[in-house]
Amino acid sequence: MLKSVGRSGQISLSKQYAGKTVMIEQIETGVCLLKIGEFIPVSERWLHDPAVSQDLNEAIVWAEKHPPQDSDMSALFPEIECQELR
């Protein structure tokens, strides 16, 4: 595919790439490599660590088998007086 770079520095790819995230890697001056992929924010990269992913999957399986239940707050925190919401 041969494309021209416009005055604003942009190139247009075919519609099959519309809405996709593209990483542009400059190999050397005048040589760029485009890679289609997914973006993972730096603050979320820890979630993709294999050990963390395994722990999360185990937690999800546990949560699916143990639905939420009402808690007796006065039993959990006897030192605090619980008042009914009105």
Secondary structure, DSSP 8 states (H G I E B T S, - for coil): ------TTS-----GGGTT-EEEEEEEETTEEEEEEE----GGGGGGGSHHHHHHHHHHHHHHHHS------HHHH-TTS------
